[in-house]
Amino acid sequence: MFWTIVLLFTGFAVLIKGADFLVNGASSLAKKMNISNLAIGLTVVAFGTSAPELIVSLLSAYNGAADASFGNAIGSNNFNLFFILGIAGLIYPLVVQRSTIKYEVPLSILAAVVLFVLVNDSMIWGSENDMLSRTDALILLGFFGLFMFYIVRTMKNNTDLDQTNVKIYKNWLAIVMSVAGLVMLVGGGKLVVDNAILIAKDFGMSNKLIGLTILAAGTSLPELVTSCVAAYRKNTDIAIGNVIGSNIFNIFFILGITGTVSPLQYTSVLNFDIAVLIGGTILLMVFMFTINTRKLDRWEALILFLGYITYTAYLVGMD
């Protein structure tokens, strides 16, 4: 148990430094290439910080633990939305661009709704089994393709470039920092997840609860650290773009890839968690239109944070 705890905290240290490298390197590249920080946050940073979710979901599916695959993806999205935006918003109020409210946040709602429709076969189509088939997975990947097409179309939107204080590095150094940051995030995330699961199993937690809590929080640590570092540096576009982008990636890309490799049996009890995700994302949109428009204030971030604490307490109590 001692070495498990040591490795757990080593993973945290690697994550923190990796996030620092990634934010600094990606921000420098964004400014030098005249690409908006929001686009970088929605793509490079979001994809990199979602790598642990992809690895864990694929391994869970391969081992026949579909509950862990779904729980990891859905739980990670709820962790991203409530906990990470809550913490990042408490560190520094998050100002967002109009496109985030108009396109990216609604798209993350659409992702959750599409997933709900595809996996609830018995409820919607009257089938005997609820599952994410290969056809369903390909539909998710199709939506992911549309998302990437939208990002490519808007990558030259550079309205935020002069509003951030970004340290500029030489191109080769910025690339090395970004790649090293991604590798450290994945490696640190794996250390944390593997050892956290060992500790959780010692306490008799179920696969579903491990997926929705330990795996979800553990694989979302890169998003947490990256968004918190970005918020601390007042780079709010990367802070919020990372979270929204990761939520879209987790459903459209990660479950799409995982379901293509191996169809996943779905448990309808997870419908509650999808409903929480949809409701929370709608709440985020409401916050964007109240008092300070296009800004997540600290009191709104606190509501999100407390919402996650309540949600987690409910999950533990129901297990």
Secondary structure, DSSP 8 states (H G I E B T S, - for coil): -HHHHHHHHHHHHHHHHHHHHHHHHHHHHHHHTT--HHHHIIIIIHHHHTHHHHHHHHHHHHTT-HHHHHHHHHHHHHIIIIIIHHHHHHHS-EE--HHIIIIIHHHHHHHHHHHHHHH-HHHHT--S--EE-HHHHHHHHHHHHHHHHHHHHHTT--TTGGGS------HHHHHHHHHHHHHHHHHHHHHHHHHHHHHHHHTT--HHHIIIIIIHHHHTHHHHHHHHHHHHTT-HHHHHHHHHHHHHIIIIIIIHHHHHHS-EE--GGGHHHHHHHHHHHHHHHHHHTSSSTTEE-HHHHHHHHHHHHHHHHHHHHH-
